[in-house]
Amino acid sequence: MEQIVRECFPNAILVTDRFHVMKNVLEDLLAIRTRCKTAIKKKILDKEKAAKER
């Protein structure tokens, strides 16, 4: 997309849109938190299962 802008609007100044940058950061952070939470829950369930087998 950047290449298209540079070709169509050669005098344009590219700026960073802070809203969308933060939106993407927060979405990625939420994905990481979800993976970590799932991994922790899995470990707890595995430990509970092992304890029941004993």
mmCIF entry with sequence, helices, sheets and N, C-alpha, C, O atoms, coordinates in Angstrom:
data_MODEL
# 
_entry.id   MODEL 
# 
_entity.id                         1 
_entity.type                       polymer 
_entity.pdbx_number_of_molecules   1 
# 
_entity_poly.entity_id                      1 
_entity_poly.type                           'polypeptide(L)' 
_entity_poly.nstd_linkage                   no 
_entity_poly.nstd_monomer                   no 
_entity_poly.pdbx_seq_one_letter_code       MEQIVRECFPNAILVTDRFHVMKNVLEDLLAIRTRCKTAIKKKILDKEKAAKER 
_entity_poly.pdbx_seq_one_letter_code_can   MEQIVRECFPNAILVTDRFHVMKNVLEDLLAIRTRCKTAIKKKILDKEKAAKER 
_entity_poly.pdbx_strand_id                 A 
# 
loop_
_entity_poly_seq.entity_id 
_entity_poly_seq.num 
_entity_poly_seq.mon_id 
_entity_poly_seq.hetero 
1 1  MET n 
1 2  GLU n 
1 3  GLN n 
1 4  ILE n 
1 5  VAL n 
1 6  ARG n 
1 7  GLU n 
1 8  CYS n 
1 9  PHE n 
1 10 PRO n 
1 11 ASN n 
1 12 ALA n 
1 13 ILE n 
1 14 LEU n 
1 15 VAL n 
1 16 THR n 
1 17 ASP n 
1 18 ARG n 
1 19 PHE n 
1 20 HIS n 
1 21 VAL n 
1 22 MET n 
1 23 LYS n 
1 24 ASN n 
1 25 VAL n 
1 26 LEU n 
1 27 GLU n 
1 28 ASP n 
1 29 LEU n 
1 30 LEU n 
1 31 ALA n 
1 32 ILE n 
1 33 ARG n 
1 34 THR n 
1 35 ARG n 
1 36 CYS n 
1 37 LYS n 
1 38 THR n 
1 39 ALA n 
1 40 ILE n 
1 41 LYS n 
1 42 LYS n 
1 43 LYS n 
1 44 ILE n 
1 45 LEU n 
1 46 ASP n 
1 47 LYS n 
1 48 GLU n 
1 49 LYS n 
1 50 ALA n 
1 51 ALA n 
1 52 LYS n 
1 53 GLU n 
1 54 ARG n 
# 
_struct_asym.id          A 
_struct_asym.entity_id   1 
# 
loop_
_struct_conf.conf_type_id 
_struct_conf.id 
_struct_conf.pdbx_PDB_helix_id 
_struct_conf.beg_label_comp_id 
_struct_conf.beg_label_asym_id 
_struct_conf.beg_label_seq_id 
_struct_conf.pdbx_beg_PDB_ins_code 
_struct_conf.end_label_comp_id 
_struct_conf.end_label_asym_id 
_struct_conf.end_label_seq_id 
_struct_conf.pdbx_end_PDB_ins_code 
_struct_conf.beg_auth_comp_id 
_struct_conf.beg_auth_asym_id 
_struct_conf.beg_auth_seq_id 
_struct_conf.end_auth_comp_id 
_struct_conf.end_auth_asym_id 
_struct_conf.end_auth_seq_id 
_struct_conf.pdbx_PDB_helix_class 
_struct_conf.details 
_struct_conf.pdbx_PDB_helix_length 
HELX_P HELX_P1 AA1 GLU A 2  ? CYS A 8  ? GLU A 2  CYS A 8  1 ? 7  
HELX_P HELX_P2 AA2 ARG A 18 ? GLU A 53 ? ARG A 18 GLU A 53 1 ? 36 
# 
_struct_conf_type.id          HELX_P 
_struct_conf_type.criteria    ? 
_struct_conf_type.reference   ? 
# 
loop_
_atom_site.group_PDB 
_atom_site.id 
_atom_site.type_symbol 
_atom_site.label_atom_id 
_atom_site.label_alt_id 
_atom_site.label_comp_id 
_atom_site.label_asym_id 
_atom_site.label_entity_id 
_atom_site.label_seq_id 
_atom_site.pdbx_PDB_ins_code 
_atom_site.Cartn_x 
_atom_site.Cartn_y 
_atom_site.Cartn_z 
_atom_site.occupancy 
_atom_site.B_iso_or_equiv 
_atom_site.pdbx_formal_charge 
_atom_site.auth_seq_id 
_atom_site.auth_comp_id 
_atom_site.auth_asym_id 
_atom_site.auth_atom_id 
_atom_site.pdbx_PDB_model_num 
ATOM 1   N N  . MET A 1 1  ? 0.825  -1.180  0.000  1.00 0.00 ? 1  MET A N  1 
ATOM 2   C CA . MET A 1 1  ? 0.000  0.000   0.000  1.00 0.00 ? 1  MET A CA 1 
ATOM 3   C C  . MET A 1 1  ? 0.884  1.264   0.000  1.00 0.00 ? 1  MET A C  1 
ATOM 4   O O  . MET A 1 1  ? 0.568  2.262   -0.648 1.00 0.00 ? 1  MET A O  1 
ATOM 5   N N  . GLU A 1 2  ? 1.984  1.189   0.737  1.00 0.00 ? 2  GLU A N  1 
ATOM 6   C CA . GLU A 1 2  ? 2.899  2.328   0.782  1.00 0.00 ? 2  GLU A CA 1 
ATOM 7   C C  . GLU A 1 2  ? 3.438  2.636   -0.602 1.00 0.00 ? 2  GLU A C  1 
ATOM 8   O O  . GLU A 1 2  ? 3.595  3.802   -0.966 1.00 0.00 ? 2  GLU A O  1 
ATOM 9   N N  . GLN A 1 3  ? 3.720  1.606   -1.370 1.00 0.00 ? 3  GLN A N  1 
ATOM 10  C CA . GLN A 1 3  ? 4.247  1.801   -2.721 1.00 0.00 ? 3  GLN A CA 1 
ATOM 11  C C  . GLN A 1 3  ? 3.209  2.495   -3.607 1.00 0.00 ? 3  GLN A C  1 
ATOM 12  O O  . GLN A 1 3  ? 3.561  3.362   -4.407 1.00 0.00 ? 3  GLN A O  1 
ATOM 13  N N  . ILE A 1 4  ? 1.957  2.126   -3.471 1.00 0.00 ? 4  ILE A N  1 
ATOM 14  C CA . ILE A 1 4  ? 0.886  2.746   -4.258 1.00 0.00 ? 4  ILE A CA 1 
ATOM 15  C C  . ILE A 1 4  ? 0.791  4.231   -3.922 1.00 0.00 ? 4  ILE A C  1 
ATOM 16  O O  . ILE A 1 4  ? 0.678  5.069   -4.816 1.00 0.00 ? 4  ILE A O  1 
ATOM 17  N N  . VAL A 1 5  ? 0.836  4.551   -2.632 1.00 0.00 ? 5  VAL A N  1 
ATOM 18  C CA . VAL A 1 5  ? 0.765  5.951   -2.214 1.00 0.00 ? 5  VAL A CA 1 
ATOM 19  C C  . VAL A 1 5  ? 1.936  6.731   -2.789 1.00 0.00 ? 5  VAL A C  1 
ATOM 20  O O  . VAL A 1 5  ? 1.762  7.843   -3.287 1.00 0.00 ? 5  VAL A O  1 
ATOM 21  N N  . ARG A 1 6  ? 3.122  6.153   -2.721 1.00 0.00 ? 6  ARG A N  1 
ATOM 22  C CA . ARG A 1 6  ? 4.306  6.854   -3.240 1.00 0.00 ? 6  ARG A CA 1 
ATOM 23  C C  . ARG A 1 6  ? 4.197  7.097   -4.758 1.00 0.00 ? 6  ARG A C  1 
ATOM 24  O O  . ARG A 1 6  ? 4.642  8.130   -5.259 1.00 0.00 ? 6  ARG A O  1 
ATOM 25  N N  . GLU A 1 7  ? 3.601  6.136   -5.479 1.00 0.00 ? 7  GLU A N  1 
ATOM 26  C CA . GLU A 1 7  ? 3.469  6.294   -6.929 1.00 0.00 ? 7  GLU A CA 1 
ATOM 27  C C  . GLU A 1 7  ? 2.364  7.284   -7.292 1.00 0.00 ? 7  GLU A C  1 
ATOM 28  O O  . GLU A 1 7  ? 2.542  8.117   -8.181 1.00 0.00 ? 7  GLU A O  1 
ATOM 29  N N  . CYS A 1 8  ? 1.230  7.195   -6.609 1.00 0.00 ? 8  CYS A N  1 
ATOM 30  C CA . CYS A 1 8  ? 0.094  8.056   -6.943 1.00 0.00 ? 8  CYS A CA 1 
ATOM 31  C C  . CYS A 1 8  ? 0.239  9.469   -6.386 1.00 0.00 ? 8  CYS A C  1 
ATOM 32  O O  . CYS A 1 8  ? -0.226 10.435  -6.992 1.00 0.00 ? 8  CYS A O  1 
ATOM 33  N N  . PHE A 1 9  ? 0.880  9.581   -5.236 1.00 0.00 ? 9  PHE A N  1 
ATOM 34  C CA . PHE A 1 9  ? 1.024  10.868  -4.567 1.00 0.00 ? 9  PHE A CA 1 
ATOM 35  C C  . PHE A 1 9  ? 2.487  11.091  -4.189 1.00 0.00 ? 9  PHE A C  1 
ATOM 36  O O  . PHE A 1 9  ? 2.843  10.976  -3.016 1.00 0.00 ? 9  PHE A O  1 
ATOM 37  N N  . PRO A 1 10 ? 3.323  11.404  -5.149 1.00 0.00 ? 10 PRO A N  1 
ATOM 38  C CA . PRO A 1 10 ? 4.766  11.503  -4.880 1.00 0.00 ? 10 PRO A CA 1 
ATOM 39  C C  . PRO A 1 10 ? 5.144  12.608  -3.890 1.00 0.00 ? 10 PRO A C  1 
ATOM 40  O O  . PRO A 1 10 ? 6.198  12.528  -3.260 1.00 0.00 ? 10 PRO A O  1 
ATOM 41  N N  . ASN A 1 11 ? 4.314  13.627  -3.742 1.00 0.00 ? 11 ASN A N  1 
ATOM 42  C CA . ASN A 1 11 ? 4.627  14.730  -2.827 1.00 0.00 ? 11 ASN A CA 1 
ATOM 43  C C  . ASN A 1 11 ? 3.992  14.544  -1.447 1.00 0.00 ? 11 ASN A C  1 
ATOM 44  O O  . ASN A 1 11 ? 4.126  15.409  -0.582 1.00 0.00 ? 11 ASN A O  1 
ATOM 45  N N  . ALA A 1 12 ? 3.313  13.440  -1.244 1.00 0.00 ? 12 ALA A N  1 
ATOM 46  C CA . ALA A 1 12 ? 2.629  13.207  0.033  1.00 0.00 ? 12 ALA A CA 1 
ATOM 47  C C  . ALA A 1 12 ? 3.640  12.922  1.139  1.00 0.00 ? 12 ALA A C  1 
ATOM 48  O O  . ALA A 1 12 ? 4.712  12.367  0.899  1.00 0.00 ? 12 ALA A O  1 
ATOM 49  N N  . ILE A 1 13 ? 3.274  13.312  2.339  1.00 0.00 ? 13 ILE A N  1 
ATOM 50  C CA . ILE A 1 13 ? 4.084  13.017  3.516  1.00 0.00 ? 13 ILE A CA 1 
ATOM 51  C C  . ILE A 1 13 ? 3.403  11.880  4.273  1.00 0.00 ? 13 ILE A C  1 
ATOM 52  O O  . ILE A 1 13 ? 2.248  12.006  4.682  1.00 0.00 ? 13 ILE A O  1 
ATOM 53  N N  . LEU A 1 14 ? 4.114  10.778  4.457  1.00 0.00 ? 14 LEU A N  1 
ATOM 54  C CA . LEU A 1 14 ? 3.546  9.636   5.162  1.00 0.00 ? 14 LEU A CA 1 
ATOM 55  C C  . LEU A 1 14 ? 3.646  9.868   6.662  1.00 0.00 ? 14 LEU A C  1 
ATOM 56  O O  . LEU A 1 14 ? 4.692  10.265  7.175  1.00 0.00 ? 14 LEU A O  1 
ATOM 57  N N  . VAL A 1 15 ? 2.551  9.617   7.349  1.00 0.00 ? 15 VAL A N  1 
ATOM 58  C CA . VAL A 1 15 ? 2.518  9.781   8.800  1.00 0.00 ? 15 VAL A CA 1 
ATOM 59  C C  . VAL A 1 15 ? 2.051  8.479   9.435  1.00 0.00 ? 15 VAL A C  1 
ATOM 60  O O  . VAL A 1 15 ? 1.410  7.650   8.790  1.00 0.00 ? 15 VAL A O  1 
ATOM 61  N N  . THR A 1 16 ? 2.380  8.319   10.694 1.00 0.00 ? 16 THR A N  1 
ATOM 62  C CA . THR A 1 16 ? 1.944  7.139   11.435 1.00 0.00 ? 16 THR A CA 1 
ATOM 63  C C  . THR A 1 16 ? 0.644  7.460   12.147 1.00 0.00 ? 16 THR A C  1 
ATOM 64  O O  . THR A 1 16 ? 0.545  8.458   12.861 1.00 0.00 ? 16 THR A O  1 
ATOM 65  N N  . ASP A 1 17 ? -0.332 6.626   11.954 1.00 0.00 ? 17 ASP A N  1 
ATOM 66  C CA . ASP A 1 17 ? -1.634 6.794   12.589 1.00 0.00 ? 17 ASP A CA 1 
ATOM 67  C C  . ASP A 1 17 ? -1.578 6.129   13.961 1.00 0.00 ? 17 ASP A C  1 
ATOM 68  O O  . ASP A 1 17 ? -1.629 4.903   14.056 1.00 0.00 ? 17 ASP A O  1 
ATOM 69  N N  . ARG A 1 18 ? -1.474 6.911   15.004 1.00 0.00 ? 18 ARG A N  1 
ATOM 70  C CA . ARG A 1 18 ? -1.294 6.362   16.353 1.00 0.00 ? 18 ARG A CA 1 
ATOM 71  C C  . ARG A 1 18 ? -2.457 5.481   16.786 1.00 0.00 ? 18 ARG A C  1 
ATOM 72  O O  . ARG A 1 18 ? -2.249 4.476   17.466 1.00 0.00 ? 18 ARG A O  1 
ATOM 73  N N  . PHE A 1 19 ? -3.671 5.842   16.403 1.00 0.00 ? 19 PHE A N  1 
ATOM 74  C CA . PHE A 1 19 ? -4.833 5.042   16.809 1.00 0.00 ? 19 PHE A CA 1 
ATOM 75  C C  . PHE A 1 19 ? -4.696 3.605   16.333 1.00 0.00 ? 19 PHE A C  1 
ATOM 76  O O  . PHE A 1 19 ? -4.866 2.667   17.111 1.00 0.00 ? 19 PHE A O  1 
ATOM 77  N N  . HIS A 1 20 ? -4.388 3.435   15.050 1.00 0.00 ? 20 HIS A N  1 
ATOM 78  C CA . HIS A 1 20 ? -4.307 2.083   14.508 1.00 0.00 ? 20 HIS A CA 1 
ATOM 79  C C  . HIS A 1 20 ? -3.065 1.346   14.992 1.00 0.00 ? 20 HIS A C  1 
ATOM 80  O O  . HIS A 1 20 ? -3.087 0.122   15.126 1.00 0.00 ? 20 HIS A O  1 
ATOM 81  N N  . VAL A 1 21 ? -1.987 2.073   15.254 1.00 0.00 ? 21 VAL A N  1 
ATOM 82  C CA . VAL A 1 21 ? -0.803 1.431   15.825 1.00 0.00 ? 21 VAL A CA 1 
ATOM 83  C C  . VAL A 1 21 ? -1.161 0.859   17.195 1.00 0.00 ? 21 VAL A C  1 
ATOM 84  O O  . VAL A 1 21 ? -0.868 -0.302  17.481 1.00 0.00 ? 21 VAL A O  1 
ATOM 85  N N  . MET A 1 22 ? -1.787 1.666   18.034 1.00 0.00 ? 22 MET A N  1 
ATOM 86  C CA . MET A 1 22 ? -2.165 1.203   19.377 1.00 0.00 ? 22 MET A CA 1 
ATOM 87  C C  . MET A 1 22 ? -3.200 0.081   19.302 1.00 0.00 ? 22 MET A C  1 
ATOM 88  O O  . MET A 1 22 ? -3.161 -0.853  20.103 1.00 0.00 ? 22 MET A O  1 
ATOM 89  N N  . LYS A 1 23 ? -4.116 0.168   18.355 1.00 0.00 ? 23 LYS A N  1 
ATOM 90  C CA . LYS A 1 23 ? -5.119 -0.884  18.182 1.00 0.00 ? 23 LYS A CA 1 
ATOM 91  C C  . LYS A 1 23 ? -4.430 -2.218  17.880 1.00 0.00 ? 23 LYS A C  1 
ATOM 92  O O  . LYS A 1 23 ? -4.768 -3.248  18.464 1.00 0.00 ? 23 LYS A O  1 
ATOM 93  N N  . ASN A 1 24 ? -3.457 -2.185  16.958 1.00 0.00 ? 24 ASN A N  1 
ATOM 94  C CA . ASN A 1 24 ? -2.733 -3.410  16.607 1.00 0.00 ? 24 ASN A CA 1 
ATOM 95  C C  . ASN A 1 24 ? -1.916 -3.933  17.782 1.00 0.00 ? 24 ASN A C  1 
ATOM 96  O O  . ASN A 1 24 ? -1.858 -5.142  18.010 1.00 0.00 ? 24 ASN A O  1 
ATOM 97  N N  . VAL A 1 25 ? -1.287 -3.032  18.524 1.00 0.00 ? 25 VAL A N  1 
ATOM 98  C CA . VAL A 1 25 ? -0.503 -3.447  19.692 1.00 0.00 ? 25 VAL A CA 1 
ATOM 99  C C  . VAL A 1 25 ? -1.412 -4.116  20.720 1.00 0.00 ? 25 VAL A C  1 
ATOM 100 O O  . VAL A 1 25 ? -1.074 -5.171  21.257 1.00 0.00 ? 25 VAL A O  1 
ATOM 101 N N  . LEU A 1 26 ? -2.550 -3.511  20.992 1.00 0.00 ? 26 LEU A N  1 
ATOM 102 C CA . LEU A 1 26 ? -3.465 -4.075  21.985 1.00 0.00 ? 26 LEU A CA 1 
ATOM 103 C C  . LEU A 1 26 ? -4.040 -5.416  21.533 1.00 0.00 ? 26 LEU A C  1 
ATOM 104 O O  . LEU A 1 26 ? -4.224 -6.318  22.350 1.00 0.00 ? 26 LEU A O  1 
ATOM 105 N N  . GLU A 1 27 ? -4.324 -5.551  20.240 1.00 0.00 ? 27 GLU A N  1 
ATOM 106 C CA . GLU A 1 27 ? -4.817 -6.835  19.723 1.00 0.00 ? 27 GLU A CA 1 
ATOM 107 C C  . GLU A 1 27 ? -3.754 -7.920  19.883 1.00 0.00 ? 27 GLU A C  1 
ATOM 108 O O  . GLU A 1 27 ? -4.062 -9.044  20.279 1.00 0.00 ? 27 GLU A O  1 
ATOM 109 N N  . ASP A 1 28 ? -2.500 -7.579  19.574 1.00 0.00 ? 28 ASP A N  1 
ATOM 110 C CA . ASP A 1 28 ? -1.412 -8.545  19.718 1.00 0.00 ? 28 ASP A CA 1 
ATOM 111 C C  . ASP A 1 28 ? -1.193 -8.902  21.185 1.00 0.00 ? 28 ASP A C  1 
ATOM 112 O O  . ASP A 1 28 ? -0.959 -10.063 21.521 1.00 0.00 ? 28 ASP A O  1 
ATOM 113 N N  . LEU A 1 29 ? -1.269 -7.902  22.049 1.00 0.00 ? 29 LEU A N  1 
ATOM 114 C CA . LEU A 1 29 ? -1.119 -8.146  23.482 1.00 0.00 ? 29 LEU A CA 1 
ATOM 115 C C  . LEU A 1 29 ? -2.227 -9.063  23.991 1.00 0.00 ? 29 LEU A C  1 
ATOM 116 O O  . LEU A 1 29 ? -1.970 -9.962  24.792 1.00 0.00 ? 29 LEU A O  1 
ATOM 117 N N  . LEU A 1 30 ? -3.446 -8.841  23.535 1.00 0.00 ? 30 LEU A N  1 
ATOM 118 C CA . LEU A 1 30 ? -4.557 -9.700  23.941 1.00 0.00 ? 30 LEU A CA 1 
ATOM 119 C C  . LEU A 1 30 ? -4.332 -11.139 23.469 1.00 0.00 ? 30 LEU A C  1 
ATOM 120 O O  . LEU A 1 30 ? -4.639 -12.085 24.195 1.00 0.00 ? 30 LEU A O  1 
ATOM 121 N N  . ALA A 1 31 ? -3.800 -11.307 22.260 1.00 0.00 ? 31 ALA A N  1 
ATOM 122 C CA . ALA A 1 31 ? -3.521 -12.649 21.746 1.00 0.00 ? 31 ALA A CA 1 
ATOM 123 C C  . ALA A 1 31 ? -2.463 -13.342 22.598 1.00 0.00 ? 31 ALA A C  1 
ATOM 124 O O  . ALA A 1 31 ? -2.579 -14.533 22.884 1.00 0.00 ? 31 ALA A O  1 
ATOM 125 N N  . ILE A 1 32 ? -1.441 -12.611 23.002 1.00 0.00 ? 32 ILE A N  1 
ATOM 126 C CA . ILE A 1 32 ? -0.386 -13.176 23.847 1.00 0.00 ? 32 ILE A CA 1 
ATOM 127 C C  . ILE A 1 32 ? -0.954 -13.557 25.205 1.00 0.00 ? 32 ILE A C  1 
ATOM 128 O O  . ILE A 1 32 ? -0.669 -14.636 25.724 1.00 0.00 ? 32 ILE A O  1 
ATOM 129 N N  . ARG A 1 33 ? -1.763 -12.664 25.784 1.00 0.00 ? 33 ARG A N  1 
ATOM 130 C CA . ARG A 1 33 ? -2.373 -12.951 27.089 1.00 0.00 ? 33 ARG A CA 1 
ATOM 131 C C  . ARG A 1 33 ? -3.251 -14.199 27.012 1.00 0.00 ? 33 ARG A C  1 
ATOM 132 O O  . ARG A 1 33 ? -3.247 -15.030 27.920 1.00 0.00 ? 33 ARG A O  1 
ATOM 133 N N  . THR A 1 34 ? -3.999 -14.320 25.921 1.00 0.00 ? 34 THR A N  1 
ATOM 134 C CA . THR A 1 34 ? -4.885 -15.477 25.747 1.00 0.00 ? 34 THR A CA 1 
ATOM 135 C C  . THR A 1 34 ? -4.075 -16.765 25.649 1.00 0.00 ? 34 THR A C  1 
ATOM 136 O O  . THR A 1 34 ? -4.436 -17.771 26.259 1.00 0.00 ? 34 THR A O  1 
ATOM 137 N N  . ARG A 1 35 ? -2.973 -16.740 24.881 1.00 0.00 ? 35 ARG A N  1 
ATOM 138 C CA . ARG A 1 35 ? -2.122 -17.935 24.770 1.00 0.00 ? 35 ARG A CA 1 
ATOM 139 C C  . ARG A 1 35 ? -1.526 -18.308 26.117 1.00 0.00 ? 35 ARG A C  1 
ATOM 140 O O  . ARG A 1 35 ? -1.502 -19.483 26.484 1.00 0.00 ? 35 ARG A O  1 
ATOM 141 N N  . CYS A 1 36 ? -1.043 -17.311 26.858 1.00 0.00 ? 36 CYS A N  1 
ATOM 142 C CA . CYS A 1 36 ? -0.458 -17.575 28.180 1.00 0.00 ? 36 CYS A CA 1 
ATOM 143 C C  . CYS A 1 36 ? -1.503 -18.140 29.136 1.00 0.00 ? 36 CYS A C  1 
ATOM 144 O O  . CYS A 1 36 ? -1.242 -19.098 29.864 1.00 0.00 ? 36 CYS A O  1 
ATOM 145 N N  . LYS A 1 37 ? -2.674 -17.544 29.123 1.00 0.00 ? 37 LYS A N  1 
ATOM 146 C CA . LYS A 1 37 ? -3.760 -17.992 30.006 1.00 0.00 ? 37 LYS A CA 1 
ATOM 147 C C  . LYS A 1 37 ? -4.147 -19.440 29.684 1.00 0.00 ? 37 LYS A C  1 
ATOM 148 O O  . LYS A 1 37 ? -4.361 -20.250 30.586 1.00 0.00 ? 37 LYS A O  1 
ATOM 149 N N  . THR A 1 38 ? -4.234 -19.750 28.394 1.00 0.00 ? 38 THR A N  1 
ATOM 150 C CA . THR A 1 38 ? -4.566 -21.117 27.976 1.00 0.00 ? 38 THR A CA 1 
ATOM 151 C C  . THR A 1 38 ? -3.486 -22.094 28.417 1.00 0.00 ? 38 THR A C  1 
ATOM 152 O O  . THR A 1 38 ? -3.795 -23.191 28.883 1.00 0.00 ? 38 THR A O  1 
ATOM 153 N N  . ALA A 1 39 ? -2.227 -21.709 28.276 1.00 0.00 ? 39 ALA A N  1 
ATOM 154 C CA . ALA A 1 39 ? -1.118 -22.583 28.674 1.00 0.00 ? 39 ALA A CA 1 
ATOM 155 C C  . ALA A 1 39 ? -1.132 -22.828 30.176 1.00 0.00 ? 39 ALA A C  1 
ATOM 156 O O  . ALA A 1 39 ? -0.899 -23.952 30.622 1.00 0.00 ? 39 ALA A O  1 
ATOM 157 N N  . ILE A 1 40 ? -1.402 -21.788 30.959 1.00 0.00 ? 40 ILE A N  1 
ATOM 158 C CA . ILE A 1 40 ? -1.453 -21.941 32.415 1.00 0.00 ? 40 ILE A CA 1 
ATOM 159 C C  . ILE A 1 40 ? -2.604 -22.849 32.816 1.00 0.00 ? 40 ILE A C  1 
ATOM 160 O O  . ILE A 1 40 ? -2.442 -23.715 33.676 1.00 0.00 ? 40 ILE A O  1 
ATOM 161 N N  . LYS A 1 41 ? -3.767 -22.658 32.200 1.00 0.00 ? 41 LYS A N  1 
ATOM 162 C CA . LYS A 1 41 ? -4.917 -23.514 32.506 1.00 0.00 ? 41 LYS A CA 1 
ATOM 163 C C  . LYS A 1 41 ? -4.615 -24.968 32.162 1.00 0.00 ? 41 LYS A C  1 
ATOM 164 O O  . LYS A 1 41 ? -4.999 -25.877 32.899 1.00 0.00 ? 41 LYS A O  1 
ATOM 165 N N  . LYS A 1 42 ? -3.924 -25.189 31.036 1.00 0.00 ? 42 LYS A N  1 
ATOM 166 C CA . LYS A 1 42 ? -3.578 -26.547 30.631 1.00 0.00 ? 42 LYS A CA 1 
ATOM 167 C C  . LYS A 1 42 ? -2.645 -27.191 31.654 1.00 0.00 ? 42 LYS A C  1 
ATOM 168 O O  . LYS A 1 42 ? -2.817 -28.359 32.003 1.00 0.00 ? 42 LYS A O  1 
ATOM 169 N N  . LYS A 1 43 ? -1.662 -26.435 32.134 1.00 0.00 ? 43 LYS A N  1 
ATOM 170 C CA . LYS A 1 43 ? -0.744 -26.965 33.144 1.00 0.00 ? 43 LYS A CA 1 
ATOM 171 C C  . LYS A 1 43 ? -1.488 -27.340 34.418 1.00 0.00 ? 43 LYS A C  1 
ATOM 172 O O  . LYS A 1 43 ? -1.229 -28.386 35.013 1.00 0.00 ? 43 LYS A O  1 
ATOM 173 N N  . ILE A 1 44 ? -2.413 -26.482 34.832 1.00 0.00 ? 44 ILE A N  1 
ATOM 174 C CA . ILE A 1 44 ? -3.190 -26.756 36.046 1.00 0.00 ? 44 ILE A CA 1 
ATOM 175 C C  . ILE A 1 44 ? -4.024 -28.013 35.867 1.00 0.00 ? 44 ILE A C  1 
ATOM 176 O O  . ILE A 1 44 ? -4.074 -28.863 36.756 1.00 0.00 ? 44 ILE A O  1 
ATOM 177 N N  . LEU A 1 45 ? -4.680 -28.131 34.716 1.00 0.00 ? 45 LEU A N  1 
ATOM 178 C CA . LEU A 1 45 ? -5.505 -29.322 34.462 1.00 0.00 ? 45 LEU A CA 1 
ATOM 179 C C  . LEU A 1 45 ? -4.652 -30.584 34.408 1.00 0.00 ? 45 LEU A C  1 
ATOM 180 O O  . LEU A 1 45 ? -5.064 -31.633 34.905 1.00 0.00 ? 45 LEU A O  1 
ATOM 181 N N  . ASP A 1 46 ? -3.467 -30.489 33.809 1.00 0.00 ? 46 ASP A N  1 
ATOM 182 C CA . ASP A 1 46 ? -2.570 -31.638 33.749 1.00 0.00 ? 46 ASP A CA 1 
ATOM 183 C C  . ASP A 1 46 ? -2.133 -32.064 35.153 1.00 0.00 ? 46 ASP A C  1 
ATOM 184 O O  . ASP A 1 46 ? -2.079 -33.255 35.459 1.00 0.00 ? 46 ASP A O  1 
ATOM 185 N N  . LYS A 1 47 ? -1.821 -31.078 36.007 1.00 0.00 ? 47 LYS A N  1 
ATOM 186 C CA . LYS A 1 47 ? -1.422 -31.387 37.381 1.00 0.00 ? 47 LYS A CA 1 
ATOM 187 C C  . LYS A 1 47 ? -2.572 -32.010 38.155 1.00 0.00 ? 47 LYS A C  1 
ATOM 188 O O  . LYS A 1 47 ? -2.367 -32.956 38.915 1.00 0.00 ? 47 LYS A O  1 
ATOM 189 N N  . GLU A 1 48 ? -3.780 -31.490 37.969 1.00 0.00 ? 48 GLU A N  1 
ATOM 190 C CA . GLU A 1 48 ? -4.954 -32.061 38.643 1.00 0.00 ? 48 GLU A CA 1 
ATOM 191 C C  . GLU A 1 48 ? -5.209 -33.491 38.175 1.00 0.00 ? 48 GLU A C  1 
ATOM 192 O O  . GLU A 1 48 ? -5.543 -34.368 38.971 1.00 0.00 ? 48 GLU A O  1 
ATOM 193 N N  . LYS A 1 49 ? -5.047 -33.708 36.883 1.00 0.00 ? 49 LYS A N  1 
ATOM 194 C CA . LYS A 1 49 ? -5.262 -35.053 36.336 1.00 0.00 ? 49 LYS A CA 1 
ATOM 195 C C  . LYS A 1 49 ? -4.223 -36.016 36.918 1.00 0.00 ? 49 LYS A C  1 
ATOM 196 O O  . LYS A 1 49 ? -4.558 -37.139 37.296 1.00 0.00 ? 49 LYS A O  1 
ATOM 197 N N  . ALA A 1 50 ? -2.970 -35.580 36.989 1.00 0.00 ? 50 ALA A N  1 
ATOM 198 C CA . ALA A 1 50 ? -1.902 -36.418 37.534 1.00 0.00 ? 50 ALA A CA 1 
ATOM 199 C C  . ALA A 1 50 ? -2.161 -36.713 39.019 1.00 0.00 ? 50 ALA A C  1 
ATOM 200 O O  . ALA A 1 50 ? -1.901 -37.821 39.490 1.00 0.00 ? 50 ALA A O  1 
ATOM 201 N N  . ALA A 1 51 ? -2.666 -35.728 39.740 1.00 0.00 ? 51 ALA A N  1 
ATOM 202 C CA . ALA A 1 51 ? -2.949 -35.907 41.163 1.00 0.00 ? 51 ALA A CA 1 
ATOM 203 C C  . ALA A 1 51 ? -4.089 -36.908 41.363 1.00 0.00 ? 51 ALA A C  1 
ATOM 204 O O  . ALA A 1 51 ? -4.046 -37.712 42.294 1.00 0.00 ? 51 ALA A O  1 
ATOM 205 N N  . LYS A 1 52 ? -5.109 -36.867 40.499 1.00 0.00 ? 52 LYS A N  1 
ATOM 206 C CA . LYS A 1 52 ? -6.226 -37.796 40.604 1.00 0.00 ? 52 LYS A CA 1 
ATOM 207 C C  . LYS A 1 52 ? -5.785 -39.227 40.304 1.00 0.00 ? 52 LYS A C  1 
ATOM 208 O O  . LYS A 1 52 ? -6.286 -40.179 40.903 1.00 0.00 ? 52 LYS A O  1 
ATOM 209 N N  . GLU A 1 53 ? -4.828 -39.371 39.355 1.00 0.00 ? 53 GLU A N  1 
ATOM 210 C CA . GLU A 1 53 ? -4.356 -40.704 39.009 1.00 0.00 ? 53 GLU A CA 1 
ATOM 211 C C  . GLU A 1 53 ? -3.563 -41.339 40.143 1.00 0.00 ? 53 GLU A C  1 
ATOM 212 O O  . GLU A 1 53 ? -3.534 -42.562 40.279 1.00 0.00 ? 53 GLU A O  1 
ATOM 213 N N  . ARG A 1 54 ? -2.923 -40.509 40.954 1.00 0.00 ? 54 ARG A N  1 
ATOM 214 C CA . ARG A 1 54 ? -2.169 -41.033 42.086 1.00 0.00 ? 54 ARG A CA 1 
ATOM 215 C C  . ARG A 1 54 ? -3.131 -41.424 43.142 1.00 0.00 ? 54 ARG A C  1 
ATOM 216 O O  . ARG A 1 54 ? -2.724 -41.897 44.203 1.00 0.00 ? 54 ARG A O  1 
# 
